[in-house]
Amino acid sequence: MILRFEVNQAEAFRQGINVPKSTCHLEVDPATLDQTIRNLIADRMDGIDVCRLDVWGTEIRKVPSSPDSVWHRIVAHGPDFESLMAAIFENEADVTAQVEKAKSPPVIRSGLISIPL
């Protein structure tokens, strides 16, 4: 299966990796991956695109990159599978932190209730 994602060319350049295009296509055999890894990738897929997730109100959704509802692909620091997974793990940690923050009780300050942002 082909996975398509973005590569931060400046970061790749810093690492000495030549990435001629910011869009990367990577062939992966899902049968060789752990179920947890397959789920993390599949949750972010739209066709072959691996997209970023974000918290929108009470929902976890793909992030639109433009008004015409094209999804924002995840951005890795390199064109390889390890870099893609690092970007997915980082995105998963961000989403988990947002969900946990939303669950936190309101903070009361000077008689006013404010929800931590």
N, C-alpha and C positions, 0 to 999 in steps of 0.2 A: 504494500500500500504506500502511496505517495503522501507525504505530509508537507504542507506549504506554510512557511512562517517568515517573519522578517528578521534581518540581522542588522544590528547596530554596527555599521561599517566603521565608524570612528573607533569604537571599542575593539573591533577585530583588528584594525590597523595598529592600535596600541599594543596588541598581543602579538603582532607580527604575522597576522593571518590575512592573506589576500582574498578578499570577498568582492568580486567584480560587480555583483548585483545585490541590492538590498533584500530582494526576495529569494528565499532559498527553498529548494525542493529536496526532500530527503526520503529515500526508500526505506521502509521499516516493515519487518515481518511481525505482525501482532502476536502470532503464536509463540514467539520467543520472549515476549514481555510478560512480566508479572501482572496479575489481574489489577492490582492497585494502580500501576503505571498505565495500563490500558484504560482504566476508568478516568484517570486524570486527563489523559489526552482526549478521550471520547467526549467528555463533558464540555470540552472547548472546541470541538470540531463543527465546522459548517462546510460540508463537502470535504475537500482536502485541506481547507484552511484551518489552522490551529489558532483560535481567537482568545483574546483576553476576556476574563470574567470580572465583573464588578457587582457591588451590591446596589440595587436600585429600590429604595423603600424597603420592602420586606422580601424582595426577590433577588436571586443571584442570576444575572443575565450576561450575555455577551455584550461587549462594549461597541456601540456604533461609532464608526469613524467619520461618518458624514450623514447629512439629512436623508440621503436616499437609502439608508439602512444597510450600507455595506459594513460588515463587522471589522473591527480593528484587530489585525493579526498580532499575536504575541511577538515580542521582540527579544531575541536572544543575543548574546555577546559573541557568538561564533556560529558557523554553519553546520556543526555536528550535533549528533543526538544528545550528547552530554550537555551541551549548551542549551539546547531546546528544553531538556528536562529541568535544568537549573532555572530557566525563565518560568516554566510551569510551576515549579515548587515555590518560587518567589511570588507568583501571582496567587497561588493557593494560600500562602501565608498571609498575604494582604487581604484576601477575601475573608479568611477565618478571623483575622483581627477586626475587620469591619463588622462582622456578624457579632463577635463577642462584645465589641464596643456598643453596638446597638442594644444588646441585652443588659448592659450595665444600668443600675438604677439612676434616676435623676439626682443631680447634685443640688442641694439647697444652699443658696448663698443669700444672706441678708434678707431672708423672708421670701426671696424669689426662687422659683424652680427653674433650673436650667438643665438641659440635657447635654451631656458632654458630646462634643463634636469630634 
